[in-house]
Amino acid sequence: MSNTLDLLADLVAKAKRAGADAADALFVEGVSVSHARRLGKLEKLERAEGHDLGLRVFVGKRQAVVSSNDRSAKALDGLVERAIAMAKAGLEDPHCGLAEPGDIAKTLPDLDLVDPVEPSAETLMARAAAAEEAALAVAGVTNSEGAEAGWSSSRVALAATNGLAVEYARSSHSVSAAVIAGEGTAMERDYDWSSALHGADLDDPARIGREAGERVVRRLNPRKLETCKLPVILDPRVSGSLVRHLATAINGASIARGTSYLKTKMGQPVFGPGISIVDDPFRKRGLASKPVDGEGIAPQRRAIIDKGVLTTWILDLRSARQLGLKSTGHAARGTTSPPSPSATNLYMEAGAVSRAAMIADVKRGLYVTEFIGMGVNGVTGDYSRGAAGFMIEDGALTYPVSEVTIAGNLLDMFMRATPADDLVFRHGTDAPTLRLDGCTIAGR
């Protein structure tokens, strides 16, 4: 057991001696380095290091969470005292509590989450420079909003009075560029980025810059559309938003409150029969991978949607108890609040048709590359979001389009979705190019 786990074990034991019926403690420490430049000039080069500790105690069916970044014995004594006093004064929650000892993870899988090499400041500066210079070299780009490169590393330790004692670490690299094309009121902006746990998996910064520049130039001189109903194709940079809307709707907290449009859909078709959506916490080097959830329960790979059918909710212990079910190992938490349900690497499996063939099949439609705003009603599933992209005419992308709104209901949109075969893992929640038929496009 590490020194940190020893510290946490002592802390929860101290909480029990002070009157708590049960307790858990979470320790998070991290370091990050970030660099930003604009038009070739340094804008920032920062390094941050920090740690935080959170203690949760249970007195009967009351709980409280307190946190501190002071690990001295005197500070931890005060932390225990405050936590117990707060719990005694709190409201009863019949569903709170730790996992049963038999349900906690015994061993953690190796998911290759840590890059052992910390990049130098010079390496980060070179990545940002390559991205911005490539973007500015694209004909038609007139200005830069800057390029950034970053790296971070973090370690998490969790211990509880039920015997839980686990810790793991992860790292992250990123690079991005955002540029402008056009002048005056005819300016457009676009960007591209890449993030990965290991530096070797990061996209070429120069490619990131070129893509940002080419994207923004293609957006110049956009047109507006009349209100109409057309097929809509979602670019992979935005198609994952449909999967995120699903994750929100099947979050156990929303289901337990009865505030989700999917609350009665368990075991029923929600998507077409050709669609499966998977939550995979064990994907090697996955952006949202984790070997254990925030309550010490081992997660597992699940087909959330299996051939169109909704198979499970996303549950932590509390929401599972409210629903009379078992946790699915989806608890996420910080040091200042109790756990709550959250997905891991969530993705829609690839379909059988290529992106090119999907576009070629559309006589007249809209190819969406950007969404604006969050106009989704979680109770009814009604959907209305601003969008921009390109017109599809006779199977080809033509002129840019802006200032339109995609409207519909997510239940209908889910059932009409068709995935292409170009799934790439870039965001933690991913989907291939998606075709949605019968969408209402509100224009001028």
Disulfide bonds with the S-S distance in Angstrom:
none
